[in-house]
């Protein structure tokens, strides 16, 4: 027999960025995404996260990715993972998270199955990703090293920061605020 949860959340029918960062509000400067190894040096506040999200939105626009096109993330967890999800989904693209334990064949299947147009990959998983990408002839200039620290290029793959928009571009960039119907029917 179905049971109703005693916990009810009033989640507005809108997009995730408008829900998290309502118009007219000022995001906090208090760090809430904190690296356990280097908490004093490596952390993000909601205000910083929003800036990174907007820079990623600009970067995906510059890459020519259209609305509803997939961006795949093949990564272990770190403080920029929320940036990837919110930047992709919040800019109207489809986020496809890929299990870091996947084999080359499984990664290749996910790239092909989702129709991914860009990939963010943890440097420790690059070997598997490149083998999968080579299998599909996926262009290396659409694969980006994804880490919480800037990385030097490896095998022609650039750091994800190279494709981001500038801070000034991010200030001007605005996400599409979804209608009630869109928020209930669009794939994140």
Protein Blocks (a to p, Z undefined) as FASTA:
>chain_A
ZZddfbdcddddddfklmmmgghiacdfbdfbdcfklmmlnccdfklmmmmmmmmmmmmm
mnopaehiacdddddddfklmmmmmmmmmnopacddddfkbcfklmmmmmmmnopabdcd
dfklmmmmmmmmmmnopafklcccddfbdcddeehiacfklmpccfklmmmpccddddfk
lmmmpcZZ
